[in-house]
Amino acid sequence: MISIDPVIASVERVTPVEYPHQCRVPKMDAKLSFVEQLIGSGLLISTGVDGLYGRNAMFEDVVAGFQRIVTRVGAGDGADTVSFPPTMTRDQLETSGYLKNFPRLLGTVHSFCGHDDDHRALLAQLDAGGDWTLDQRATDLVLTPAACYPLYPMMAALGSLPEEGRTFDICSFCFRREPSRDPARMQHFRQREYVRAGTSEQIAAFRQRWMDRAREIMDALRLPYEIVPANDPFFGRAGKLMKAHQLEQGLKMELTIPVANVEPTACVSFNDHRENFAVAWDIRLANGDLARTGCVGFGLERIALALFRHHGLDIEAWPADVRDLLTL
Amino acid sequence: MLNKAIADIILDYSGLRSTISQLDDDTDLYSAGMKSFASVQLMLALEDTFDISFPEHMLTRATFRNPAAIEQAVNALKMRSAA
């Protein structure tokens, strides 16, 4: 069992702490890539599209086991657990500011809006092998790009924050349009998040606490990792400056683990949003000042993949303490 | 003495026009409250106005920290495009 120190850690500015890799990355079968091994073993089910996979029961057991650990670790935080479908409203997405920074990653929901004639034309196009999507219209829905996005309008509707702030626990499938052969870069994946709204001191303490907890969890799961300053994939030249801001201010830290590549993969992120979402949604403290928000996000598929990468594709052969912790 | 055209662009795009009474060469725009995205809009406005393009290595916080740094960067890039 991992022990979790209940004392809130230092609220001082987060300084990057580097951890040496604790063990070597196991050699992969030279003939097959990791994604081919995952599909060959049945853990992932190919759809023919890169980044879109089915998962078998063993894969889902590992995801569920990791979720139980997170639930146990976060149990004392008084978080409200909420759930949304993996689709959100287009106007909420617009208000969030997502299009300023990540236009190429967004998936929008389009639908047929025509009548009988249009339907006949659509089927004729389909039969002819043409593009039947030309008359599809954008709906008022988009695919949720990060689990916490639907939370902020909900938080705003609850009114100003109580003195102790608010904490939420949320999990959702998320979509990002970035097809890749890297199995750790899926287009549809799950994020488990704890989201905090409050003062900047409350956000800093929350972020530090979850960094400490994430280290304990990964140590106990015997995974090699580092926690490093990071930036989001902001779009274009303007994005270069946004990345510089985020990096230089230490607003995003990532726990990275080698998964499918030599380059380690971000499996957990610890984010200080400053007042971005509070401005967008007018989320305020009890005294009327703008609130701050932050979140910790666990990439569930990536963590499951890291476990399969480092402990093998057969969970029967995993170290007993790792299986115990995951209650597998 | 700060170039007036640059000073106006800074005030228009930094989001600080209503919050700072006087813009000095060494006014720290971030401390004064300029947000990340405002600095991006400031950068794009400077590019449009002076027909310059900030190279990637200049897309840092330091380039846009205060009016003097901005003016220095703009002048350097104007020289380059004129050459």
Interface residues (C-beta under 8 A of the other chain):
Chain A: G97 K100 R237 A238 K240 L241 M242 A244 H245 Q246 E248 Q249
Chain B: S36 F37 S39 V40 M43 L44 F54 E56 L59 T60 R61 F64
